[in-house]
Amino acid sequence: MKKFLSLLSFLSLMITVKANTLDGPPTGMYSNNSGGFDAANVFLSSSGYGFLRMSFGGVGGTWEVFEKGENTFVHMHLFDIVSSNKRIKENSALFVYEQSSKSLNLAVVADSLEIAMKEYEKQSKSLKFSREKVFGFVSKEIPQHIEEVVVNFPAELERARFRVKYYAEQKAAEEARLKAEQPIYEECLKKISEDPQYVLSIQFKFYQKGDSADFLIGRIKPSPESRAVTDALKNKDIVFPEEVLMKFLERFEWDRCFYVIRPIFSRDELSEASRRKLHPRMQEFSRNTSNDIAREFYEHKNTPIDLLKEACEWKIISLRYLEERERALKNSIDDDVLMPNESK
């Protein structure tokens, strides 16, 4: 809060100083008077915060006025706090302020004010402002809904910074956990590689009430063992006996461990007979949990065409995919019929 108040004091002082050379601070609403995707507005509040609105959205930030050489500049320090929780994207929009016409001419958008100024100095002699970059003065008054966005912006920015910090801390903790678990993971993966039946003896931990969000209760917890099993099942160089895969699928309710068992459904070891046996359970699973996993099951080459037709009726696979498989099957049959004739 102290930092925020200091910033406001600094900006207020800067605007007061500039009032000696400007006809008052350039607060208010500006428009580039363009249409379609080029339409944009600049809003500068007396609080020292502003808003740049474009056809596809808007970005808030602070603004300041300064002089360099013969020019007066308005610098908007913009913070994109909507895009993600991983980071706040910051940009500097540098405007040349024309006091005679009360217009803001957008000169450069860069990662920082320092870079923006260097870029401006490089091109200042040949710089021409196209229509969509010239923001003419509209009014000293800022629309109420924009004023509310500007007023709330400091708090929004603070919350965004908290989320970014929290995400970074969570990521660091996760990386530390994975590093500590690496020896256990490698040992488990080694045992599975040497004896695929080992997956049947691995004990998993499950979320209990109070561990995390309620929707996770009963599901397998991430662990070095669960990661090793998942990675082993993804590895086609490790050959699993079909009966081992089927027994593993029988151990748990699928919605409790779907991210662990998912690779099984695209493995070649699951024969047509096994897929027929799993078909009713997969139908129920697709209704309650995941169409994506069911799609991987049905689009495998070992899945019989009659099961594909049912999956198409359930909207799990597309009609186009079914037709492609039917054509491929027909061509394969035709080739088998032709082969004996060709050998003669």
C-alpha positions as CSV (number, residue, x, y, z in Angstrom):
1,M,0.0,0.0,0.0
2,K,2.9,2.4,0.9
3,K,4.4,1.7,-2.6
4,F,1.0,2.4,-4.2
5,L,0.6,5.7,-2.3
6,S,4.1,6.7,-3.2
7,L,3.4,6.1,-6.8
8,L,0.3,8.2,-6.7
9,S,2.2,11.0,-5.0
10,F,4.9,10.9,-7.6
11,L,2.4,10.9,-10.5
12,S,0.4,13.7,-8.9
13,L,3.6,15.8,-8.5
14,M,4.6,15.0,-12.1
15,I,1.2,16.1,-13.4
16,T,1.4,19.3,-11.3
17,V,4.8,20.2,-12.7
18,K,3.7,19.5,-16.2
19,A,0.7,21.8,-15.7
20,N,3.1,24.7,-15.8
21,T,4.0,24.0,-19.4
22,L,0.8,22.2,-20.6
23,D,-2.7,23.5,-20.6
24,G,-3.5,21.2,-17.7
25,P,-2.7,17.4,-17.6
26,P,-3.8,15.5,-20.7
27,T,-6.5,13.5,-18.8
28,G,-9.6,12.3,-20.6
29,M,-10.8,10.1,-23.4
30,Y,-9.0,9.9,-26.8
31,S,-10.1,8.0,-29.9
32,N,-8.4,7.0,-33.2
33,N,-11.7,7.4,-34.9
34,S,-11.2,4.1,-36.8
35,G,-13.6,1.3,-37.3
36,G,-13.5,-2.5,-37.2
37,F,-10.4,-4.1,-35.8
38,D,-8.5,-0.8,-35.9
39,A,-10.8,0.9,-33.5
40,A,-9.1,1.9,-30.3
41,N,-9.4,4.4,-27.4
42,V,-7.1,5.7,-24.7
43,F,-8.4,6.8,-21.3
44,L,-6.2,8.7,-18.9
45,S,-7.5,9.2,-15.4
46,S,-6.3,11.9,-13.0
47,S,-5.5,9.0,-10.6
48,G,-2.4,8.2,-12.7
49,Y,-4.0,5.1,-14.0
50,G,-5.3,4.6,-17.5
51,F,-6.8,2.1,-20.0
52,L,-6.1,1.3,-23.6
53,R,-9.1,-0.3,-25.2
54,M,-9.0,-2.1,-28.6
55,S,-11.6,-3.9,-30.6
56,F,-10.5,-7.3,-29.2
57,G,-10.1,-6.2,-25.5
58,G,-8.3,-3.8,-23.3
59,V,-5.2,-3.3,-21.0
60,G,-4.9,-1.2,-17.9
61,G,-1.8,0.4,-16.5
62,T,-0.2,3.6,-15.2
63,W,0.6,6.7,-17.2
64,E,3.0,9.6,-17.0
65,V,4.0,12.7,-18.9
66,F,7.5,13.9,-19.6
67,E,9.5,16.1,-22.0
68,K,12.6,15.2,-24.0
69,G,14.1,17.6,-26.4
70,E,11.3,19.5,-28.1
71,N,8.7,16.7,-27.6
72,T,6.2,16.0,-24.9
73,F,5.5,12.3,-24.4
74,V,2.8,10.3,-22.6
75,H,4.0,6.9,-21.5
76,M,1.5,4.2,-20.6
77,H,3.0,1.3,-18.6
78,L,0.5,-1.5,-19.5
79,F,-0.1,-4.7,-17.5
80,D,-1.8,-7.6,-19.2
81,I,-3.3,-9.4,-16.2
82,V,-6.0,-11.4,-18.1
83,S,-3.9,-13.8,-20.3
84,S,-2.7,-16.2,-17.6
85,N,-1.7,-16.8,-14.0
86,K,1.9,-17.7,-15.0
87,R,3.1,-14.1,-15.6
88,I,2.0,-10.6,-16.1
89,K,2.9,-9.3,-19.5
90,E,4.2,-5.7,-19.3
91,N,4.4,-3.3,-22.2
92,S,5.3,0.4,-22.7
93,A,3.1,2.4,-25.1
94,L,4.9,5.6,-26.0
95,F,2.8,8.5,-27.4
96,V,3.9,11.8,-28.7
97,Y,1.5,14.5,-27.3
98,E,0.5,17.3,-29.6
99,Q,-0.8,20.1,-27.4
100,S,-2.1,22.2,-30.3
101,S,-4.4,19.5,-31.5
102,K,-4.7,17.7,-28.1
103,S,-3.8,14.4,-29.8
104,L,-1.9,11.4,-28.7
105,N,0.2,9.9,-31.5
106,L,1.2,6.3,-30.9
107,A,4.9,6.1,-31.7
108,V,6.2,2.8,-30.2
109,V,5.0,-0.2,-28.2
110,A,7.9,-2.1,-26.6
111,D,8.8,-4.2,-23.5
112,S,10.0,-1.2,-21.6
113,L,10.2,2.6,-21.7
114,E,13.9,2.5,-22.2
115,I,13.5,0.3,-25.3
116,A,10.6,2.4,-26.6
117,M,12.7,5.6,-26.4
118,K,15.6,4.0,-28.2
119,E,13.3,2.8,-30.9
120,Y,11.7,6.2,-31.2
121,E,15.0,8.0,-31.5
122,K,16.0,5.6,-34.3
123,Q,12.9,6.3,-36.4
124,S,11.9,9.8,-35.2
125,K,13.1,11.7,-38.3
126,S,11.2,9.4,-40.7
127,L,8.3,8.6,-38.4
128,K,4.8,9.2,-39.8
129,F,1.6,8.4,-37.9
130,S,-1.0,6.5,-39.7
131,R,-4.6,7.3,-39.0
132,E,-5.2,4.4,-36.6
133,K,-2.2,5.6,-34.5
134,V,-3.5,9.1,-34.0
135,F,-5.8,9.4,-31.0
136,G,-7.8,12.7,-31.0
137,F,-9.1,14.3,-27.9
138,V,-12.8,13.5,-27.3
139,S,-13.6,14.6,-23.8
140,K,-12.3,15.4,-20.3
141,E,-14.9,13.0,-19.0
142,I,-14.2,9.2,-18.9
143,P,-17.2,6.9,-19.3
144,Q,-18.5,5.6,-16.0
145,H,-17.8,1.9,-16.8
146,I,-14.2,2.7,-17.8
147,E,-13.7,4.9,-14.8
148,E,-14.8,1.9,-12.7
149,V,-12.2,-0.3,-14.4
150,V,-9.5,2.2,-13.8
151,V,-10.5,2.7,-10.1
152,N,-10.4,-1.1,-9.6
153,F,-7.2,-1.6,-11.6
154,P,-4.7,-1.3,-8.7
155,A,-6.5,-4.0,-6.7
156,E,-6.8,-6.2,-9.8
157,L,-3.1,-5.8,-10.4
158,E,-2.3,-6.7,-6.8
159,R,-4.4,-9.8,-7.0
160,A,-2.8,-10.8,-10.3
161,R,0.7,-10.4,-8.8
162,F,-0.4,-12.6,-5.9
163,R,-1.6,-15.3,-8.3
164,V,1.7,-15.1,-10.3
165,K,3.7,-15.4,-7.1
166,Y,1.5,-18.3,-5.9
167,Y,1.9,-20.1,-9.3
168,A,5.7,-19.7,-9.2
169,E,5.8,-21.1,-5.6
170,Q,3.7,-24.0,-6.5
171,K,5.8,-24.7,-9.6
172,A,9.0,-24.6,-7.5
173,A,7.5,-26.9,-4.9
174,E,6.4,-29.4,-7.6
175,E,9.9,-29.3,-9.2
176,A,11.5,-30.0,-5.8
177,R,9.1,-32.9,-5.1
178,L,9.8,-34.5,-8.5
179,K,13.5,-34.2,-7.9
180,A,13.2,-35.8,-4.5
181,E,11.1,-38.6,-5.9
182,Q,13.3,-39.3,-8.9
183,P,15.2,-42.2,-7.4
184,I,12.0,-44.0,-6.4
185,Y,10.5,-43.3,-9.9
186,E,13.6,-44.7,-11.7
187,E,13.7,-47.8,-9.5
188,C,10.0,-48.5,-10.1
189,L,10.3,-48.0,-13.9
190,K,13.3,-50.3,-14.0
191,K,11.4,-53.1,-12.2
192,I,8.4,-52.7,-14.6
193,S,10.8,-52.8,-17.6
194,E,12.4,-56.0,-16.4
195,D,9.1,-57.6,-15.4
196,P,5.9,-56.0,-16.7
197,Q,3.8,-58.1,-14.3
198,Y,5.3,-55.9,-11.5
199,V,2.5,-53.3,-12.2
200,L,0.0,-55.7,-10.6
201,S,1.8,-55.5,-7.3
202,I,2.2,-51.8,-7.0
203,Q,0.2,-50.1,-4.3
204,F,-1.2,-46.6,-5.0
205,K,-2.3,-43.9,-2.7
206,F,-5.7,-42.3,-3.1
207,Y,-7.1,-38.9,-2.2
208,Q,-9.0,-38.9,1.1
209,K,-11.5,-36.3,2.4
210,G,-9.5,-33.2,3.5
211,D,-6.5,-33.9,1.2
212,S,-7.7,-31.6,-1.6
213,A,-10.8,-30.7,-3.5
214,D,-13.8,-33.0,-3.0
215,F,-14.0,-34.0,-6.6
216,L,-10.6,-35.7,-6.2
217,I,-11.7,-38.0,-3.4
218,G,-11.0,-41.6,-4.3
219,R,-8.7,-40.9,-7.2
220,I,-5.1,-42.0,-7.4
221,K,-2.7,-39.4,-6.0
222,P,0.3,-38.4,-8.1
223,S,3.3,-40.3,-6.9
224,P,6.6,-41.7,-8.3
225,E,4.9,-45.1,-8.6
226,S,1.9,-43.7,-10.6
227,R,4.2,-41.7,-12.8
228,A,6.4,-44.8,-13.4
229,V,3.4,-46.9,-14.3
230,T,2.0,-44.3,-16.7
231,D,5.3,-43.8,-18.4
232,A,5.9,-47.5,-18.7
233,L,2.5,-48.0,-20.3
234,K,3.3,-45.2,-22.8
235,N,6.5,-46.9,-23.8
236,K,5.8,-49.2,-26.7
237,D,9.3,-50.8,-26.3
238,I,8.1,-52.4,-23.1
239,V,5.9,-55.3,-24.1
240,F,3.1,-56.1,-21.7
241,P,1.3,-59.5,-21.7
242,E,-2.3,-58.9,-22.7
243,E,-3.5,-60.7,-19.5
244,V,-1.5,-58.3,-17.4
245,L,-3.1,-55.3,-19.0
246,M,-6.6,-56.8,-18.6
247,K,-5.9,-57.6,-14.9
248,F,-4.6,-54.1,-14.3
249,L,-7.8,-52.6,-15.8
250,E,-9.8,-54.8,-13.4
251,R,-8.0,-53.5,-10.3
252,F,-9.8,-50.1,-10.0
253,E,-12.8,-48.1,-11.1
254,W,-11.5,-46.4,-14.2
255,D,-12.7,-42.9,-13.2
256,R,-10.4,-43.2,-10.1
257,C,-7.2,-43.7,-12.2
258,F,-8.0,-42.6,-15.7
259,Y,-4.8,-40.7,-16.3
260,V,-2.8,-43.8,-15.3
261,I,-4.6,-46.3,-17.4
262,R,-5.2,-44.1,-20.4
263,P,-2.1,-45.4,-22.4
264,I,-3.4,-49.0,-22.2
265,F,-6.3,-48.3,-24.6
266,S,-3.9,-47.4,-27.5
267,R,-1.6,-50.4,-27.0
268,D,-1.4,-53.1,-29.6
269,E,-1.4,-55.9,-27.0
270,L,-5.1,-55.4,-26.5
271,S,-6.6,-57.8,-29.1
272,E,-10.0,-57.6,-30.8
273,A,-11.3,-60.1,-28.2
274,S,-10.2,-58.0,-25.3
275,R,-11.6,-54.9,-26.8
276,R,-15.0,-56.6,-27.2
277,K,-14.8,-57.6,-23.6
278,L,-14.0,-54.0,-22.5
279,H,-16.6,-52.4,-24.9
280,P,-19.5,-52.2,-22.4
281,R,-17.4,-50.8,-19.7
282,M,-15.9,-48.2,-22.1
283,Q,-19.4,-47.2,-23.1
284,E,-20.3,-46.4,-19.5
285,F,-16.9,-44.7,-18.9
286,S,-17.4,-42.5,-21.9
287,R,-20.8,-41.3,-20.7
288,N,-19.5,-40.5,-17.2
289,T,-15.9,-39.5,-17.5
290,S,-14.1,-39.0,-20.8
291,N,-14.9,-39.2,-24.5
292,D,-11.3,-38.4,-25.4
293,I,-10.0,-41.6,-23.8
294,A,-12.9,-43.6,-25.3
295,R,-12.0,-42.2,-28.7
296,E,-8.4,-43.4,-28.4
297,F,-9.8,-46.9,-27.5
298,Y,-12.2,-47.1,-30.5
299,E,-9.8,-45.6,-33.1
300,H,-7.2,-48.3,-32.5
301,K,-6.7,-50.7,-35.4
302,N,-7.6,-53.7,-33.3
303,T,-11.1,-52.4,-32.5
304,P,-13.7,-54.3,-34.6
305,I,-15.7,-52.3,-37.1
306,D,-19.1,-53.1,-35.5
307,L,-17.9,-51.6,-32.2
308,L,-16.8,-48.5,-34.2
309,K,-20.3,-48.2,-35.6
310,E,-21.8,-48.2,-32.1
311,A,-19.2,-45.6,-31.0
312,C,-20.2,-43.5,-34.0
313,E,-23.8,-43.6,-32.8
314,W,-22.8,-42.4,-29.4
315,K,-20.9,-39.5,-31.0
316,I,-17.6,-40.7,-29.7
317,I,-16.0,-41.0,-33.1
318,S,-16.9,-39.1,-36.3
319,L,-18.8,-40.6,-39.2
320,R,-15.9,-39.6,-41.4
321,Y,-13.5,-41.7,-39.4
322,L,-15.8,-44.7,-39.5
323,E,-16.1,-44.3,-43.3
324,E,-12.3,-44.2,-43.6
325,R,-11.9,-47.3,-41.6
326,E,-14.6,-49.1,-43.6
327,R,-12.8,-48.1,-46.9
328,A,-9.5,-49.3,-45.5
329,L,-11.1,-52.6,-44.4
330,K,-12.7,-53.1,-47.9
331,N,-9.4,-52.3,-49.6
332,S,-7.6,-54.8,-47.3
333,I,-10.1,-57.5,-48.2
334,D,-9.8,-56.8,-51.9
335,D,-6.0,-57.0,-51.7
336,D,-6.3,-60.4,-49.9
337,V,-8.6,-61.7,-52.7
338,L,-6.3,-60.4,-55.5
339,M,-3.0,-61.7,-54.0
340,P,-3.6,-65.4,-54.9
341,N,-4.5,-64.4,-58.5
342,E,-1.4,-62.4,-58.7
343,S,0.8,-65.2,-57.5
344,K,-0.6,-67.4,-60.3
